[in-house]
Amino acid sequence: MTQQARLIQHRGDQGDRRVILAEDEAYFLDPSIGSVRELATAAIAAGRSLLDMARQHATRETVNIAEELEAGRLLGAIDHPDPSRLMLAGTGLTHLGSAEGRDAMHKTAAEAETQTDSMRMFLEGVEGGKPAAGQAGAQPEWFYKGDGQSMVGPGETLCAPAFAGDGGEEPELAGIYLIGEDGTPWRLGVTLANEFSDHVTERHNYLWLAHSKLRQAALGAELLIGAPPHDIRGTSRIRRGGKLLWENPFLTGEANMSHSLANLEAHHFKYPAFRRPGDIHVHFFGTATLSCADGIETRSGDRFEIEAAPFALPLINPLAFAEAAPVEVRTL
């Protein structure tokens, strides 16, 4: 059975960039294609699918993607030469079971017998998050994470700011989009991601959710193209000092979600400012599995590991905390 196609961005030791098409075998595309963004732009202009365009440019030059990952030559699934033209954003409370940890995080003793705002929003998604085609569904929670400056690739360090309460993993899928010249959002595929948030800050007051999300995020190397699988099952781990500290399975894909991807996309791209031609959007679809829900407190040097079929490669990132760097605002 042919494995679902993935596109991978590769950077050689001299800085030269290639794209890899991985199915049952992995092949370099010809050197005229230096990025997934370039390939997608060509596919849109030609009116062809991303897979067809990749196969057109595929060479017979095979590559071992596991070895290239180990060597540090694989980049994140997408990037943009102008980081300000790449948006990181996402939606929460989108997965079945995702409200339990958030509800407990935000609930006080006085609220024990009432529904929190988080639980109400989750239930709205369960009720109306998967509308029929052409109909408007429940609006999800939405957050902004940053631009391309906040994105790291496989193997790179996730760095929390010195003022952070913690640096916590969030294993999930991220949708990758390119805005066409006519303003049409094109979904290129999905990738494994570590959305990486500050759950201590969020727990203090849910109105600080926006602050807790202004952090880096990591993308896996593989862009899974075509229709995303409905049921994806993976594992999230944290290692400390080479030893396993925490491990839990996670579920994603629409079969495990209270919202359809189409509903999440409709509510994101309904804003004209998010349909600027040439922009890249990375949209995190949410998760229901967090180590902080099990009382784990991460430390500098911990290593996050996320893996899930049909992705062949894991997403591994070490954690660090930046040194304090006070900002002085001056009057001009």
Secondary structure, DSSP 8 states (H G I E B T S, - for coil): -----EEEEEE-TTS-EEEEEESSSEEEE-TT--SHHHHHHHHHHHT--HHHHHHHHEEEEE--HHHHHHTT-B--S---SSGGGEEEEE--S-BTTHHHHHHHHH--GGGTTS--HHHHHHHHHHHHSS--TTS-------EEEEEGGGEE-TT--EEE-TT-S--B--EEEEEEEEE-TTS-EEEEEEEEEE--B-HHHHHH-GGGHHHHH-S-EEE-SEEE-SS--S-EEEEEEEEETTEEEEEEEEEESGGGBSS-HHHHHHHHHTSGGG--TT-EEEEE---S--GGGGT----TT-EEEEEETT-SS-EEEEEEE-----------
